[in-house]
């Protein structure tokens, strides 16, 4: 009997990996909810109905209403869209800048490598969230500044990951063969290094994506992220903190949205690591 094709073998491993499947399911649900909010939400969140304020769970409002009569389910759907958008762009900035820097450091070595890595150490010396708070406090609150702040501190993470992955590949025989064939370092990096570290970057990207959602929620909670009237999970928690005793659902549901989303992304990243790392597959 012929061996199963590699695609089918990978699919079988993915279906058997519980962490990957649970994480993928949660991520798809949250992403689908965010995409659906572009075309439909149960209620218009800009329409305030004060007479419906602080309602509990009901058929009309499955997750209740807030202190202004807005539907919480609709706000969570749009908040998912905003959180995901901020995290995607921030991770894109980190990956787009950090990966070339890391690959450059690994390819050049010497003084270039030393300078870039010491700069990374300098950035890592400051807590990322506190530094993001400082940047948004200086340049003003808003989603754009939150994206820039979070993205800046994704750069050294991806630079280190890309450098470590590239350094492990440069001594390989096929790289030596490419150099003997006359290919320069840039061409070797594009054709050979990047394809071999893409799985590593993908796993790290899911982790940073989850951290980006947490950072956006934290900045919005402090009033430095997404600004009204656009809802944010973090801002919903801030507005609910003084009403916890009389309407706990105002904080429970956005809090659960953050927890479930981050949990799903972490499980997805853990599953991807198991699937894409051959050493882990052999151990298991």
NORBELWO-V519502 format. One record per backbone hydrogen bond with DSSP energy under -0.5 kcal/mol. CO is the residue of the C=O (numbers start at 0). NH is the residue of the N-H. E is the energy in kcal/mol with one decimal. If there is no record, write none. Layout:
# NORBELWO-V519502
CO | NH | E
CO | NH | E
This chain:
# NORBELWO-V519502
4 | 8 | -2.3
5 | 9 | -2.5
6 | 10 | -2.2
7 | 11 | -2.4
8 | 12 | -2.1
9 | 13 | -2.5
10 | 14 | -2.6
11 | 15 | -1.5
12 | 16 | -0.8
13 | 16 | -0.7
15 | 17 | -0.9
16 | 20 | -2.2
17 | 21 | -2.6
18 | 22 | -2.5
19 | 23 | -2.7
20 | 24 | -2.4
21 | 25 | -2.5
22 | 26 | -2.5
23 | 27 | -2.5
24 | 28 | -2.1
25 | 29 | -2.5
26 | 30 | -2.6
27 | 31 | -2.8
28 | 32 | -2.3
29 | 33 | -2.2
30 | 34 | -2.6
31 | 35 | -2.5
32 | 36 | -1.3
34 | 37 | -1.3
35 | 38 | -1.3
35 | 39 | -2.7
42 | 44 | -0.7
43 | 46 | -1.4
45 | 47 | -0.8
47 | 49 | -0.5
48 | 51 | -1.8
49 | 52 | -1.5
51 | 54 | -1.0
54 | 64 | -1.8
60 | 57 | -1.9
60 | 63 | -1.7
63 | 71 | -2.2
65 | 53 | -2.5
65 | 68 | -1.5
67 | 48 | -0.7
69 | 65 | -1.9
70 | 74 | -1.8
71 | 75 | -2.6
72 | 76 | -2.1
73 | 77 | -2.1
74 | 78 | -2.6
75 | 79 | -2.1
76 | 80 | -1.4
77 | 81 | -2.2
78 | 82 | -2.7
79 | 83 | -2.6
80 | 84 | -2.2
81 | 85 | -2.4
82 | 86 | -2.4
83 | 87 | -2.8
84 | 88 | -2.2
85 | 89 | -2.4
86 | 90 | -2.6
87 | 91 | -2.5
88 | 92 | -2.5
89 | 93 | -2.3
90 | 94 | -3.0
91 | 95 | -2.9
92 | 96 | -1.9
93 | 97 | -2.6
94 | 98 | -1.7
96 | 100 | -1.5
97 | 101 | -2.8
98 | 102 | -2.7
99 | 103 | -2.5
100 | 104 | -2.6
101 | 105 | -2.2
102 | 106 | -2.2
103 | 107 | -2.8
104 | 108 | -2.3
108 | 111 | -0.8
108 | 112 | -1.2
109 | 113 | -2.1
110 | 114 | -2.8
111 | 115 | -2.4
112 | 116 | -2.3
113 | 117 | -2.0
114 | 118 | -2.0
115 | 119 | -2.1
116 | 120 | -2.2
117 | 121 | -1.9
118 | 122 | -2.1
119 | 123 | -2.6
120 | 124 | -1.1
122 | 125 | -1.3
126 | 130 | -2.5
127 | 131 | -2.4
128 | 132 | -2.3
129 | 133 | -2.1
130 | 134 | -2.4
131 | 135 | -2.5
132 | 136 | -2.1
133 | 137 | -1.9
134 | 138 | -2.7
135 | 139 | -1.2
141 | 145 | -1.9
142 | 146 | -2.4
143 | 147 | -2.3
144 | 148 | -2.6
145 | 149 | -2.6
146 | 150 | -2.8
147 | 151 | -2.4
148 | 152 | -1.1
150 | 153 | -1.2
150 | 154 | -1.0
151 | 154 | -0.5
151 | 155 | -0.6
153 | 157 | -2.1
154 | 158 | -2.4
155 | 159 | -2.2
156 | 160 | -2.1
157 | 161 | -2.8
158 | 162 | -2.3
159 | 163 | -2.7
160 | 164 | -2.5
161 | 165 | -2.6
162 | 166 | -2.8
163 | 167 | -1.3
164 | 168 | -0.6
165 | 168 | -1.2
165 | 169 | -2.2
166 | 170 | -0.6
168 | 171 | -2.1
171 | 175 | -1.8
172 | 176 | -2.4
173 | 177 | -1.7
174 | 178 | -2.3
175 | 179 | -2.3
176 | 180 | -1.5
177 | 182 | -2.0
178 | 181 | -1.4
183 | 187 | -2.3
184 | 188 | -2.4
185 | 189 | -2.3
186 | 190 | -2.8
187 | 191 | -2.6
187 | 192 | -1.8
188 | 193 | -2.8
191 | 195 | -0.8
192 | 195 | -0.7
192 | 196 | -0.9
193 | 196 | -1.0
193 | 197 | -0.9
196 | 200 | -2.3
197 | 201 | -2.3
198 | 202 | -2.1
199 | 203 | -2.1
200 | 204 | -2.2
201 | 205 | -1.7
202 | 206 | -1.5
203 | 207 | -2.6
204 | 208 | -2.0
205 | 209 | -1.8
206 | 210 | -2.1
207 | 211 | -2.3
208 | 212 | -1.8
209 | 213 | -2.0
210 | 214 | -2.6
211 | 215 | -2.5
212 | 216 | -2.2
213 | 217 | -2.4
214 | 218 | -2.6
215 | 219 | -2.5
216 | 220 | -2.3
217 | 221 | -1.3
218 | 223 | -3.2
218 | 224 | -0.8
219 | 222 | -1.3
223 | 141 | -1.4
226 | 229 | -1.3
231 | 235 | -2.5
232 | 236 | -1.7
233 | 237 | -1.9
234 | 238 | -2.6
235 | 239 | -1.2
236 | 240 | -1.0
237 | 240 | -0.7
239 | 242 | -1.7
240 | 243 | -0.6
242 | 246 | -2.7
246 | 249 | -1.7
247 | 250 | -1.3
247 | 251 | -2.2
248 | 252 | -1.5
250 | 254 | -1.9
251 | 255 | -2.6
252 | 256 | -2.1
253 | 257 | -2.0
254 | 258 | -2.4
255 | 259 | -3.1
256 | 260 | -2.1
257 | 261 | -2.5
258 | 262 | -2.5
259 | 263 | -2.7
260 | 264 | -2.3
261 | 265 | -2.4
262 | 266 | -2.6
263 | 267 | -2.3
264 | 268 | -2.6
265 | 269 | -2.5
266 | 270 | -2.6
267 | 271 | -2.5
268 | 272 | -2.3
269 | 273 | -1.9
270 | 274 | -2.2
271 | 275 | -2.7
272 | 276 | -1.6
275 | 277 | -0.8
276 | 280 | -1.8
277 | 281 | -2.2
278 | 282 | -2.1
279 | 283 | -2.0
